[in-house]
Every structure is written in structure tokens, then in C-alpha cells.
Amino acid sequence: MSDRARDSTRDAEEALRRTAEQRLSAELLGDDPQLNGEVGGHPSHAALRKLIHELRVHQVELRMQNDELRRSQEETLVARSELYDLFNHAPVGYAVVDEHGLVVQVNETLAVMVDQDPLSLVSKPFVRLLAERDHRLFLARFRAISRKPERKQIECRLVATHDGLERPVVITARTHPSEDEAPRLLLTITDISERKQVEEALRYEKERAQQYLDVAATTLIAIDAHQRITLINPAGCELLGYAADELLGQNWFELCVPAGERAKVMQVFNRIIAGDVEEVAYFEHDVVRKDGSRRQVAWHNSVLRDGPEQNVGLFSSGVDISDKRRIEVQLAQADRMASIGLVAAGVAHEINNPLTYLLYHAGILAEDLPELADGVKASKQLDLTDLVGRARSAAEGAERIQVIVQRLRVFTHVDEERLESLTLADVVDSAVEMATNEVRFRARLVTKHEPADPLVANAGQLCQVFLNLLVNAAHAIEEGDVEGNEIRVHSRQEGDELVVEVEDTGRGIAPENMDRVFEPFFTTKEIGTGSGLGLSICQRIVGTHGGQLSVRSTVGEGTCFTVRLPVGHRESTREASPEEPTPVSSGVRGRVLVIDDEPMIREVVAVMLEEHEITQASSGTEARDRIAAGERYDVMICDLMMPHFTGMDLHGWLEANHPDLAERVIFITGGVFTPKARELFQHVSNPCLEKPVKANELRSLVAQQIASRQGP
């Protein structure tokens, strides 16, 4: 026993003795005269009194020790009983193993696990309770702990004695070294069957989910709140051209979203994560592949949440719609061409009317002018009233043809992305004029336009929508009763929306077909008279302009299609048209090169600019050779589209070799703008005039160009 322990025992004994003396004085000696004084008057009784006192004290000490011992025994029995219950009925198994690996003691929980009586396990090797394939692992850990006391955990399987059922467990082992006996191993055995079942179920679900991810034809991707890619499936890797490990952990927006669209897409994402807006279920944007190419993807999104309030990411499925959009454009073009076929007869009719008297009067003038020339020589007094009238009629006919061609040009414009500020009534009227021939034999056409704000849209696409609706309305009415049927077109503004209604008194749409009218390829027309694409394309066009296309119909009474478009929907991307030139004094004269492969165009332009020094070139190649040879001009009027070496090619050559001359080019065009031409006008400011060119406009523009270079 250590010195500190002996001192503590001695102090306890002294305290016990003092307590016993105090109790004895109070209980036995307090009022006894024979023990508080001399007995019989003889001093010899003092020794006896002291002895009696010592005996009494010792007696009290023994009684107190007995009481304390009894209480300790009772408490020990209670604690032992409680510990026994805790040990035996604990939710985990317990076992004590000696240095040879033999069981010293087990609790009932462990005995139940192996389906044996606790006493039958005592003195048996503990390793026999385990599955045979786990013996070596357990013994290795057992020996390691025996050599170096520490806490270890191993995962293995207990085996039930009777049915051989294996139970997965985690065994926690630790040693308790003792001075009096060899160290023993204390084992805690935790049944992890339920955990294993849950893990197995989770593993199965994870494998199944991974299979879904692997076989899914669509891109599946998860992005956390920090914009990092946390999951992507093989289809997504194939779409983007990366391996999975090249994508995981990367910033989605910086790696895969084009710079031009990045700010817009990130803004939507950040607002969703912040909870400022509900999740955007559908969203389209381009993605950048590893090789730098782009694909257009339609995303369906779902918010990932940590609890009901905290948004932690976005899970999205993406479908590559690049080919679909390209096909849709081709189908739209095909449908547009089909519509042109429908109105071709009407356009021919409209052109043939003014063309008839244009050709007639032009022919008369050609016949009369030689005679007029002879008459001028013979007499100075001639009545030219009839010839002037014929010339004016011819000019009016030409102007009517020009208007018809301009309206048709709007409809057939191939630029799918071009936006401009439009007056809705003008677009509707263009469609009405082209549909006139389809309508005139079926119904009266009534048009009403109310004042409305302009909108930003693609004129050709909207014209296609209204033409398609007008042709459909006409085809819903049988021929032969023009006065009894009517097609009404009404445009107006309602708040921030522009509304156009196309209503007919035709046969109507059957109720069972109402939900299918906008489906691609669905048509009730006879085979060969309709593709079923028209209304589907119309709905897409209106949707891309931020609007809605709806229908209501009653069988036997008619149908009404309603187009709703937002006012000023998007920023205009129309090429800036040249401003109306300010008239310049006719005293300005310069050297002008006229470049066009059509001789008659060159001659007309030369006559318009007869006050200038005119040089003609029949091709872009000839113009290039003249300039390369040293010829210089104040202005070059160049046709945009020519064979072999176009006006665009000439301008590019001038920019590379004579940049000062490139600024002097005025383009003229018949109205055909190729993608290359549109790209040119995105970075140059050269003016461009459409044929037929107006003489006053051309003269003023040329004079301005020359004056700006000659100075005051």
C-alpha cells in the first residue's frame, strides 16, 4: 500500500475514534456520577474508569463500523444487481477473454446473438463464435492488442450455433492490465445487421441510380450553390466532349457556358439559389464543348434543397436540340415556301395588272417617240399631253410592282435572327395583300387596325404567322358564297400587349381536335393540301417573340385565332439603315465608278449622276484591276451580289490594300442578303441602297460623300 493510502486510512481511523468518543460521552457518560468522579472516594478507581471508557469507545467504533459495512454491503448488492442487469441486458454484446483467447464471461445479449446459453460459452475459444473466414483477422488483432494495450475495432460475422445464420457485427476490443493477474481482453460486440441492410439498400439504390444515369440518353448534371459540377452522367460527358474527372469540381458557367450568355444564365441560377424566384422549369441556352464548338441545349431543372428553406444546388436534365432547331428552321423554310406557292398566283395576278398597262404604255411610247422626234424637227408646236399621260401611267404601274415586291421580300426574308422595330398594322397588311387571291373567292376580307405602339420582332416571321392564319381561315370556307362569309382581321393594343385576331365564319374545329391543332404534322386537310406544320411553326414563332397563340372555335360557326405579343419585346438587332441624306448643292462634282454586272443598271445610274465624271465596270474584278492600275475615284457605287467577285469581295480587297478607298463604297442591292453580307454590315458603316434606287436619294448621297472629302 502506498504512503498516501496509509495516511488516508490513519486519518479515517482517527476521525472514527473522535466520533465514537463524542457519541459515548453524550449517550453513556453524560450524568453518571460514578463515572464522572471518584468511586467510594478511592483514587484507584480512575484506572478502572479509563479502561471502561476505552472499552465503551471501542464498542461504539465496532457498532459504527458494522453499520457502515452493512450499508456498503447493501449498496454493493444493489449496484451489483444493477450492473448485472445492465451487463446482461445491454443492447450490445459483452465478452471478457483471457490471455489465451478463452471466454471468461459473456452477457445474455451476446448469448442470444449466437443462440447459446451464457454458461456454455465460458472457457471456450471466442474465435469459435465467428465465421471461419474471420478467424485469422480476429486472431491477428487479438495478438496485436495483447502486445500493446490499445482500443481496436474490427468488423466480422458472428455465427448462430443452431441454424448457422451469420450476423454482421463490429467488435471493439480493449485491454485492462492488472498487477495481480494477466491482462484480459474486453470485447463489445455491436450488431450492425440493420445498418448493413440500410447500407445494402442504399448501395442497391445507388447502383440502380447510376445505371439510370449511365443509360440515360439525356444529359444529367448537378451543380452546387458554388456553381461547381458535382455529378454528370456519360451522356453529358459525350455532349460536352470531356471525361467525367475533367468536369467534376469545375465551375459550370466558366467552363461550359458561352461568354455572351454567361451573365444571363448565372443571374437566373443565383436568383434560384437565393430563393428570390421559383425554379425555372425550362430554359434554353448554348453550351461550349471541349473543342470549342457549340450545341443548343434545352434544360429541365429541379432545385436541390437541404431542408425546406435552404437551396443548395440545381439538378438538371438537358436535351441537345441543335439538330431539332436546325430541322425546325428547315421545316419553317419549307412551310414558308409552301405558303409562297399558295400565294404565287395571287402575287402574279397583282403584278400582272399594273404590268399590263406598264408594258402597253411603254410600247406605245417606243412607237411614238421616233415619230415625235421627226415632228420636233418639223414643228415647234406639238401636243405632248397624251405621251406625258402614258409615261405617268407606266411609272405608276412600275411603282405598284415595286410595292408588291417589297411586301413579298419581307415575307421571304431568310434572316431568322434579325429583329427590328415594326408597326404591327404594316406586317398584317403585308400578309393580307399576299393572301388576297386565296380569300377573294371565298369570303369578304375586313381589316381593322386600332392605334398601337411599335414592337421589336422579325418582320418575315410574323408575316408568315399572319399569312398562315389567313390562308387557314380561307380554306375553312367553301367557295361560292363570298357575300355570305367573312374573314375579319382586327389589331389593337391591350395594356402592354399587342393583339391580332383572325376570325372566320368557316366550318369550325371539332372539339376532339382542339387539343391537337398545334401538334406538328396534325392536319384535317386532304392529303396533299397541307403538311400540318403551319400552326406548330406559328406557335413556335410567336413563342420566341415572347407571345402566345390561342384558338377558340365553334363547329358550324367559325374559328378565331388570337396572337398576343409584348410591346417592345427585345432589343432591335436590325442593321442600321442609312439616314435620309440631306440635299447637297448641285455644284459638287467628282469622279464616280459604277460597278454592276447588269448593263442597264449601269446606264441608269450613269444617267442619274450625269453631272459627275462616270466610269463603268462590268464586274468586281474589272473594278479591282482599274484601282490596282492606279485609278482613283471619289465614290464607288457597287452592286453587292455579282458573279465570281462580289461587292463584298471587292470591299475586303480594298480594306486590305486601300483602306481609304474602302470607305468610299456605296452598296446597292436587289434585296438578297446572304449570311456573309449580314456579317459584313455588322462591322462596316458603308451605306446600302435597295434597288430600284431613287434618283434623288442617290444624287444626295453621292454629293455628300464627295463634299465630305473635298472640304469647304
C-alpha positions in Angstrom: 0.0 0.0 0.0 1.4 3.4 -0.8 2.2 6.1 1.8 -0.6 8.3 0.7 -3.1 5.4 1.1 -1.8 4.6 4.6 -2.1 8.2 5.7 -5.6 8.4 4.3 -6.6 5.2 6.3 -5.0 6.5 9.5 -6.9 9.8 9.2 -10.1 7.9 8.7 -9.5 5.9 11.8 -8.7 9.0 13.9 -11.9 10.6 12.7 -13.8 7.5 13.5 -12.4 7.4 17.0 -13.2 11.0 17.8 -16.8 10.5 16.5 -17.1 7.4 18.8 -15.8 9.3 21.9 -18.3 12.1 21.3 -21.2 9.7 20.9 -20.2 7.8 24.0 -19.9 11.0 26.1 -23.3 12.0 25.0 -25.1 8.7 25.3 -23.4 6.9 28.3 -21.3 9.2 30.5 -23.2 12.4 30.5 -24.9 12.2 34.0 -23.3 9.1 35.7 -21.7 10.4 38.9 -19.8 7.2 39.5 -18.0 7.6 36.1 -17.5 11.4 36.4 -15.8 11.3 39.8 -14.0 9.1 42.2 -15.7 5.7 43.2 -16.0 5.2 47.0 -13.5 8.0 47.4 -10.6 5.8 46.4 -8.3 7.2 43.6 -7.6 3.7 42.3 -10.9 3.7 40.6 -9.5 6.2 37.9 -7.7 3.5 36.1 -10.9 1.4 36.0 -12.8 4.4 34.8 -10.4 4.9 31.9 -10.5 1.3 31.0 -14.3 1.3 30.9 -14.2 4.4 28.8 -11.8 2.8 26.3 -14.0 -0.3 26.1 -17.1 1.8 25.5 -15.4 3.8 22.8 -14.2 0.6 21.1 -17.7 -0.8 21.3 -19.2 2.2 19.6 -16.5 2.1 16.9 -17.3 -1.5 16.2 -21.0 -0.8 16.1 -20.5 2.1 13.7 -18.2 0.0 11.5 -20.7 -2.7 11.4 -23.5 -0.3 10.4 -21.3 1.2 7.7 -20.3 -2.3 6.5 -23.9 -3.4 6.3 -24.9 -0.3 4.3 -21.9 -0.8 2.0 -22.9 -4.5 1.5 -26.5 -3.5 0.7 -25.4 -0.8 -1.7 -22.9 -3.2 -3.3 -25.6 -5.8 -3.7 -27.9 -3.2 -5.3 -25.1 -1.9 -7.6 -24.1 -5.4 -8.4 -27.6 -6.3 -9.3 -28.0 -3.2 -11.4 -24.6 -3.7 -13.1 -25.5 -7.3 -13.7 -28.8 -6.3 -15.3 -27.0 -3.6 -17.4 -24.3 -6.1 -18.4 -26.8 -8.9 -19.3 -29.5 -6.9 -20.9 -27.4 -4.2 -22.7 -28.3 -3.6 -26.3 -24.8 -4.8 -27.3 -22.9 -8.0 -26.5 -20.1 -8.1 -23.9 -17.4 -10.7 -23.5 -14.3 -11.0 -21.3 -11.5 -13.0 -22.9 -8.3 -14.1 -21.1 -4.8 -14.0 -22.4 -5.4 -17.4 -24.3 -8.4 -16.1 -26.1 -10.8 -18.2 -23.9 -14.1 -16.7 -22.8 -14.3 -15.8 -19.1 -17.7 -14.2 -19.1 -20.4 -13.1 -21.6 -23.7 -11.3 -21.2 -27.1 -12.6 -22.3 -27.2 -10.3 -25.3 -24.2 -12.0 -26.8 -25.5 -15.4 -25.9 -28.8 -14.6 -27.8 -26.8 -13.5 -30.8 -25.1 -16.9 -31.1 -28.2 -18.8 -29.8 -26.4 -20.4 -26.8 -26.5 -20.5 -23.1 -24.1 -18.0 -21.5 -22.5 -20.6 -19.2 -21.9 -22.9 -22.1 -19.6 -20.3 -23.7 -17.3 -20.0 -20.7 -13.8 -21.4 -21.2 -14.5 -21.8 -24.9 -12.3 -20.0 -27.5 -14.1 -16.8 -28.5 -12.9 -17.2 -32.1 -15.3 -20.2 -32.5 -18.2 -17.7 -32.3 -17.1 -16.1 -35.5 -17.4 -17.1 -39.2 -14.4 -19.2 -40.2 -13.2 -16.7 -42.8 -12.9 -14.1 -40.0 -10.8 -16.2 -37.6 -7.4 -15.1 -39.0 -8.4 -11.4 -38.9 -9.6 -11.6 -35.3 -6.6 -13.6 -34.0 -4.2 -11.1 -35.7 -5.9 -8.2 -34.0 -6.1 -10.1 -30.7 -2.4 -10.7 -30.6 -1.6 -7.1 -31.6 -3.7 -5.8 -28.7 -2.2 -8.3 -26.3 1.3 -7.0 -27.1 0.3 -3.3 -27.0 -2.7 -2.3 -25.0 -5.0 -0.1 -27.1 -8.5 0.1 -28.4 -9.3 -1.6 -31.7 -12.3 -2.2 -33.9 -12.9 -4.9 -36.4 -15.9 -5.8 -38.5 -16.7 -9.5 -38.8 -19.6 -12.0 -38.6 -21.0 -14.0 -35.6 -22.4 -17.4 -36.4 -25.5 -18.8 -34.7 -24.9 -22.3 -33.4 -28.1 -24.0 -34.5 -29.0 -22.5 -37.9 -25.6 -21.2 -38.9 -27.1 -17.8 -39.6 -24.3 -15.1 -39.9 -24.8 -11.8 -38.2 -22.6 -8.8 -39.1 -21.1 -7.2 -36.0 -18.5 -4.6 -35.0 -16.2 -5.8 -32.2 -14.5 -3.2 -30.1 -11.6 -4.6 -28.1 -9.5 -3.1 -25.3 -7.2 -4.4 -22.6 -7.2 -3.7 -18.9 -3.8 -4.6 -17.5 -3.6 -5.6 -13.8 -0.8 -6.0 -11.2 -2.4 -9.1 -9.7 -3.4 -11.0 -12.8 -2.7 -11.3 -16.5 -4.5 -8.7 -18.7 -7.8 -9.6 -20.1 -9.5 -8.5 -23.3 -12.8 -6.7 -23.0 -15.0 -7.1 -26.1 -18.0 -5.0 -27.1 -20.0 -6.7 -29.8 -22.4 -4.4 -31.7 -25.0 -5.9 -34.1 -24.9 -3.9 -37.3 -27.4 -6.1 -39.3 -29.9 -3.2 -39.7 -27.1 -0.8 -40.7 -25.9 -3.3 -43.2 -29.4 -3.8 -44.6 -29.7 0.0 -44.9 -26.2 0.2 -46.5 -27.1 -2.6 -48.9 -30.4 -0.9 -49.8 -28.6 2.4 -50.3 -25.9 0.6 -52.4 -28.5 -1.1 -54.5 -30.4 2.2 -55.0 -27.1 4.0 -55.8 -26.1 1.3 -58.3 -29.6 1.4 -59.8 -29.5 5.2 -59.9 -26.0 5.0 -61.5 -27.4 2.6 -64.1 -30.2 5.1 -64.9 -27.5 7.9 -65.2 -25.3 5.7 -67.4 -28.1 4.6 -69.8 -30.0 7.9 -69.9 -29.8 9.4 -73.4 -30.2 12.9 -71.9 -27.5 14.9 -70.1 -28.0 14.8 -66.3 -25.9 17.2 -64.2 -25.9 18.5 -60.7 -24.5 22.0 -59.8 -24.0 23.1 -56.2 -24.6 26.5 -54.8 -20.9 27.5 -55.6 -21.6 26.7 -59.3 -19.4 23.6 -59.2 -20.3 20.4 -61.1 -20.9 17.7 -58.6 -22.5 15.0 -60.8 -22.6 14.3 -64.5 -23.6 11.2 -66.5 -21.9 9.7 -69.6 -24.4 11.3 -71.9 -23.4 14.7 -70.5 -19.7 13.9 -70.9 -20.3 12.9 -74.5 -22.3 16.1 -75.2 -19.5 18.3 -73.8 -16.6 16.3 -75.1 -14.9 15.9 -71.7 -14.1 13.0 -69.4 -16.0 13.0 -66.1 -12.9 13.7 -64.0 -12.3 16.8 -66.2 -15.7 18.2 -65.3 -16.3 17.3 -61.6 -15.5 20.1 -59.3 -15.2 22.7 -62.2 -17.2 25.9 -62.4 -20.0 25.1 -64.8 -20.5 28.6 -66.1 -16.9 29.4 -66.7 -16.2 26.1 -68.4 -19.3 25.3 -70.4 -21.4 28.4 -70.9 -20.6 30.8 -73.7 -19.2 34.2 -72.6 -22.0 36.0 -74.3 -24.7 34.1 -72.4 -22.9 33.6 -69.1 -24.2 36.7 -67.3 -27.8 36.0 -68.2 -27.7 32.3 -67.2 -25.7 33.0 -64.0 -28.2 35.6 -62.9 -31.1 33.1 -63.2 -29.1 30.5 -61.3 -28.1 32.8 -58.5 -31.7 34.1 -58.1 -32.9 30.5 -57.8 -30.3 29.5 -55.2 -31.1 32.7 -53.2 -34.8 31.8 -53.2 -35.7 35.0 -55.0 -37.6 33.2 -57.7 -39.1 29.8 -58.1 -37.2 27.2 -60.0 -37.1 27.8 -63.8 -38.5 24.5 -65.0 -37.4 25.0 -68.7 -34.5 27.0 -70.0 -32.6 27.0 -73.3 -29.0 28.1 -73.9 -25.9 27.1 -75.8 -23.1 25.1 -74.2 -19.4 25.2 -75.3 -17.8 21.8 -75.9 -14.1 21.0 -75.2 -13.3 21.5 -78.9 -14.8 25.0 -78.8 -17.9 24.1 -80.8 -21.4 24.9 -79.5 -24.6 22.9 -79.0 -28.0 24.3 -78.1 -29.5 22.5 -75.1 -33.0 22.6 -73.5 -32.8 22.2 -69.7 -35.4 20.9 -67.3 -34.4 21.9 -63.8 -35.1 20.9 -60.2 -33.9 22.7 -57.1 -31.8 20.6 -54.6 -32.7 21.6 -51.1 -31.2 20.9 -47.6 -34.4 21.3 -45.7 -37.5 23.2 -46.8 -35.8 26.6 -46.9 -32.1 26.1 -48.0 -31.4 25.7 -51.7 -28.1 24.0 -52.1 -27.9 23.4 -55.9 -29.7 22.6 -59.1 -30.2 19.2 -60.8 -30.9 19.5 -64.5 -31.6 17.2 -67.4 -30.5 18.6 -70.8 -31.6 17.6 -74.3 -29.4 18.6 -77.3 -31.9 20.4 -79.5 -29.3 21.7 -82.1 -30.4 19.3 -84.8 -34.1 19.8 -83.8 -33.8 23.5 -84.2 -32.0 23.1 -87.5 -34.8 20.9 -88.7 -37.4 23.3 -87.4 -35.7 26.1 -89.4 -35.7 23.9 -92.5 -39.3 22.9 -91.9 -40.2 26.6 -91.3 -38.5 27.4 -94.6 -40.3 24.6 -96.3 -43.6 25.8 -94.9 -42.8 29.3 -95.9 -42.1 28.1 -99.4 -45.4 26.2 -99.4 -47.2 29.4 -98.4 -45.4 31.2 -101.2 -46.7 28.6 -103.5 -50.2 29.3 -102.3 -50.0 33.0 -102.8 -47.9 32.9 -106.0 -51.0 33.0 -108.2 -52.3 36.0 -106.2 -49.0 37.8 -106.4 -48.8 37.1 -110.2 -52.3 38.5 -110.5 -51.4 41.6 -108.6 -48.2 42.1 -110.6 -49.8 41.3 -114.0 -52.4 44.1 -113.6 -50.0 47.0 -113.4 -47.6 45.2 -115.7 -50.2 45.1 -118.4 -50.6 48.8 -118.7 -46.9 49.4 -118.0 -45.9 47.3 -121.0 -48.7 48.7 -123.1 -47.9 52.4 -122.5 -44.1 51.7 -122.7 -44.7 50.0 -126.1 -46.8 53.0 -127.3 -44.1 55.4 -126.2 -41.5 53.4 -128.0 -43.6 53.6 -131.2 -44.5 57.3 -130.9 -41.1 58.7 -129.8 -39.5 58.3 -133.3 -42.4 60.0 -134.9 -42.2 62.6 -132.1 -38.6 63.3 -133.0 -39.5 63.9 -136.6 -42.3 66.2 -135.6 -39.9 68.2 -133.4 -37.8 68.8 -136.4 -40.7 69.9 -138.5 -42.6 72.0 -136.0 -42.1 73.5 -132.6 -45.8 73.3 -131.7 -46.6 69.8 -130.6 -49.3 68.5 -128.1 -47.4 66.1 -125.8 -50.3 65.7 -123.3 -51.0 62.1 -124.4 -47.4 61.0 -124.2 -47.0 62.5 -120.8 -50.1 60.7 -119.5 -48.8 57.4 -120.9 -45.4 58.0 -119.2 -47.1 58.7 -115.9 -49.3 55.5 -116.2 -46.2 53.5 -116.9 -44.4 55.0 -113.8 -47.4 54.3 -111.6 -47.5 50.7 -112.8 -43.8 50.3 -112.0 -44.3 51.7 -108.5 -47.2 49.3 -107.8 -44.9 46.4 -108.8 -42.2 47.8 -106.5 -44.6 47.8 -103.6 -45.7 44.2 -104.2 -42.1 43.0 -104.5 -41.2 44.8 -101.3 -44.0 43.2 -99.4 -43.0 39.8 -100.8 -39.4 40.4 -99.8 -40.4 40.9 -96.2 -42.1 37.6 -96.2 -39.4 35.6 -97.9 -36.5 37.2 -95.9 -34.2 34.3 -94.9 -32.7 36.0 -91.8 -34.1 34.1 -88.9 -32.5 36.3 -86.2 -32.9 39.8 -87.5 -35.1 42.0 -85.3 -36.4 45.4 -86.0 -38.9 48.0 -84.7 -42.2 47.3 -86.5 -45.6 48.7 -86.8 -48.0 45.7 -86.4 -50.5 47.0 -88.9 -47.9 47.1 -91.6 -46.9 43.5 -91.1 -50.5 42.4 -91.0 -51.3 44.4 -94.2 -48.4 42.7 -96.0 -49.8 39.3 -95.2 -53.3 40.4 -96.1 -52.2 41.6 -99.5 -50.4 38.3 -100.3 -53.4 36.3 -99.1 -56.0 38.3 -101.1 -56.1 35.8 -104.0 -56.8 32.9 -101.6 -59.6 34.8 -99.9 -61.3 36.7 -102.7 -63.3 33.7 -104.0 -64.4 32.5 -100.5 -65.2 35.5 -98.3 -65.1 39.2 -97.7 -61.9 40.3 -96.0 -62.5 43.0 -93.4 -59.4 44.6 -91.8 -59.5 47.0 -88.7 -56.4 48.5 -87.1 -56.5 50.5 -83.9 -53.6 52.7 -82.8 -50.9 50.7 -81.2 -47.2 51.0 -80.0 -44.5 49.5 -82.2 -42.9 46.2 -81.3 -39.5 44.7 -81.8 -39.7 41.5 -83.9 -38.7 39.7 -87.1 -41.0 41.0 -89.8 -40.7 38.0 -92.1 -41.5 35.5 -89.3 -44.6 37.5 -88.1 -45.7 37.9 -91.7 -45.5 34.1 -92.1 -47.7 33.7 -89.0 -50.5 36.0 -90.2 -50.4 34.7 -93.8 -50.7 31.1 -92.5 -53.7 32.1 -90.3 -55.4 33.9 -93.2 -54.9 31.0 -95.6 -56.2 28.6 -93.0 -59.2 30.8 -92.5 -59.8 30.9 -96.2 -59.5 27.1 -96.5 -62.1 26.7 -93.7 -64.7 28.3 -96.0 -66.1 26.7 -99.1 -66.0 28.6 -102.4 -69.1 30.1 -103.9 -70.7 32.3 -101.2 -68.4 35.3 -100.9 -71.1 37.7 -99.6 -72.3 35.2 -97.0 -68.8 34.6 -95.4 -66.4 36.9 -93.8 -62.8 36.9 -92.6 -62.1 39.6 -90.0 -58.6 40.8 -89.1 -58.5 43.1 -86.0 -55.3 44.5 -84.5 -55.2 46.6 -81.3 -53.3 47.2 -78.1 -54.4 45.9 -74.6 -52.1 47.3 -71.9 -48.6 46.1 -72.6 -49.8 43.6 -75.2 -50.4 43.9 -79.0 -53.3 41.7 -80.1 -54.2 40.4 -83.5 -57.4 38.4 -84.1 -58.0 36.4 -87.3 -61.6 35.3 -87.3 -63.6 33.4 -89.9 -67.1 32.2 -90.4 -66.0 28.7 -91.7 -66.8 25.2 -90.6 -65.0 25.4 -87.2 -62.8 22.8 -85.4 -64.3 19.7 -83.9 -63.9 19.5 -80.1 -61.8 16.3 -80.2 -59.3 18.1 -82.4 -58.9 21.3 -80.3 -56.1 20.0 -78.2 -54.1 18.9 -81.3 -54.3 21.8 -83.6 -50.8 23.0 -82.7 -49.2 19.5 -82.9 -46.6 19.1 -85.6 -47.9 17.2 -88.7 -51.5 17.1 -87.4 -53.9 18.3 -90.1 -57.6 17.7 -91.1 -56.9 18.8 -94.7 -56.9 16.3 -97.5 -53.7 14.6 -98.3 -51.5 16.8 -100.5 -53.2 20.1 -99.3 -51.4 20.6 -96.0 -48.4 19.4 -94.1 -49.7 20.0 -90.6 -46.7 22.1 -89.8 -48.2 25.6 -90.2 -49.8 26.1 -86.9 -47.0 24.4 -85.0 -44.4 26.7 -86.6 -46.7 29.7 -86.0 -46.9 28.8 -82.3 -43.1 28.5 -82.1 -42.5 31.8 -83.8 -45.0 33.6 -81.6 -43.4 31.9 -78.5 -39.9 33.0 -79.5 -41.2 36.6 -79.7 -42.4 36.3 -76.1 -46.1 36.0 -77.1 -48.9 33.5 -77.1 -51.1 32.0 -79.9 -54.5 30.7 -78.8 -57.7 29.5 -80.6 -61.4 29.3 -79.9 -63.9 27.6 -82.3 -67.5 26.5 -82.6 -68.4 23.9 -85.2 -70.5 25.4 -87.9 -70.0 29.0 -86.8 -66.2 29.6 -87.3 -62.8 29.9 -85.7 -60.8 32.7 -84.1 -57.0 32.6 -83.7 -55.6 35.2 -81.3 -51.9 36.4 -81.4 -50.6 38.3 -78.3 -47.2 39.9 -78.5 -45.4 42.1 -75.9 -44.8 45.8 -76.8 -41.0 46.3 -77.4 -40.2 42.7 -76.6 -36.5 42.6 -77.3 -33.7 45.0 -78.3 -33.6 45.5 -82.1 -30.7 43.9 -83.9 -31.6 45.4 -87.3 -28.7 46.7 -89.3 -28.7 50.4 -89.0 -30.3 51.8 -92.2 -28.7 54.9 -93.7 -30.3 58.1 -92.7 -32.2 60.1 -95.3 -29.4 62.1 -96.9 -29.5 65.9 -96.6 -29.7 67.5 -100.1 -26.4 68.9 -101.3 -25.9 71.8 -103.7 -25.5 70.6 -107.3 -22.2 72.4 -107.7 -20.3 69.4 -106.3 -18.6 67.3 -109.0 -16.5 64.2 -108.6 -15.2 61.0 -110.2 -17.6 58.1 -109.8 -17.1 54.4 -110.6 -20.3 52.4 -111.2 -19.8 48.7 -110.7 -22.6 46.3 -111.8 -22.9 43.2 -113.9 -26.2 44.4 -115.4 -25.5 46.9 -118.2 -28.9 48.6 -117.9 -28.4 49.3 -114.2 -25.0 50.9 -115.0 -26.6 53.0 -117.7 -29.5 54.1 -115.4 -27.1 55.1 -112.6 -24.9 56.9 -115.0 -27.9 59.0 -116.2 -28.9 59.7 -112.6 -25.4 61.0 -111.9 -24.7 62.7 -115.2 -23.3 65.8 -113.6 -20.3 63.7 -112.4 -17.4 62.1 -114.3 -18.7 58.5 -114.6 -16.7 55.3 -115.2 -18.4 52.0 -115.6 -17.1 48.5 -114.6 -19.0 45.3 -115.5 -17.6 43.2 -112.6 -15.8 43.4 -109.3 -12.7 42.0 -111.0 -12.6 44.8 -113.5 -13.0 47.4 -110.8 -10.2 45.8 -108.8 -7.9 45.9 -111.8 -8.6 49.5 -112.5 -7.8 50.5 -108.9 -4.7 48.3 -108.9 -3.6 50.1 -112.0 -3.7 53.4 -110.2 -7.2 54.8 -111.0 -8.8 56.7 -108.1 -12.4 57.7 -107.5 -14.3 59.9 -105.1 -17.2 57.4 -104.9 -17.7 53.8 -105.9 -21.3 52.6 -106.4 -21.0 48.8 -106.2 -23.6 46.0 -106.6 -23.5 43.8 -103.5 -24.1 40.5 -105.3 -22.2 39.8 -108.5 -20.8 36.6 -110.1 -17.2 35.4 -109.3 -16.0 38.6 -107.4 -18.8 40.1 -105.4 -19.1 43.6 -104.0 -18.2 42.1 -100.6 -15.0 40.6 -102.1 -14.1 44.0 -103.6 -14.6 45.7 -100.3 -12.5 43.2 -98.5 -9.7 43.7 -101.0 -9.9 47.4 -100.6 -9.8 47.2 -96.8 -6.6 45.1 -97.1 -4.9 47.2 -99.8 -6.5 50.7 -100.0 -8.4 51.2 -96.7 -9.1 54.9 -97.6 -11.0 53.8 -100.7 -13.0 51.1 -98.8 -14.8 53.9 -97.0 -15.9 55.4 -100.4 -18.1 52.4 -101.4 -21.9 52.8 -101.6 -23.5 49.4 -102.0 -26.7 48.8 -104.0 -28.6 45.5 -103.8 -31.6 43.8 -105.2 -32.6 42.8 -101.6 -30.8 39.4 -101.2 -28.7 39.4 -98.0 -26.6 36.3 -97.6 -25.1 35.4 -94.1 -21.8 36.8 -95.4 -23.5 40.0 -96.4 -25.1 40.4 -93.0 -21.8 39.7 -91.3 -20.2 42.5 -93.4 -22.7 45.1 -92.4 -22.1 44.3 -88.7 -18.7 45.9 -88.8 -18.8 48.4 -91.6 -20.7 51.7 -91.9 -20.9 51.9 -95.7 -24.4 52.9 -96.9 -26.5 50.4 -98.8 -29.4 51.3 -101.1 -32.0 48.8 -102.3 -33.0 48.6 -106.0 -34.8 50.2 -107.6 -32.7 53.1 -106.5 -34.4 56.5 -106.2 -32.5 59.1 -108.2 -32.8 62.0 -105.7 -31.6 59.7 -102.8 -28.6 58.5 -104.8 -27.7 62.0 -106.0 -27.8 63.5 -102.5 -25.8 60.6 -101.0 -23.1 60.8 -103.7 -22.9 64.6 -103.3 -22.5 64.2 -99.5 -19.7 61.7 -99.9 -17.8 63.9 -102.4 -18.3 67.1 -100.3 -17.1 65.4 -97.1 -13.8 64.6 -98.8 -13.3 67.9 -100.8 -13.9 70.1 -97.7 -15.4 73.6 -97.6 
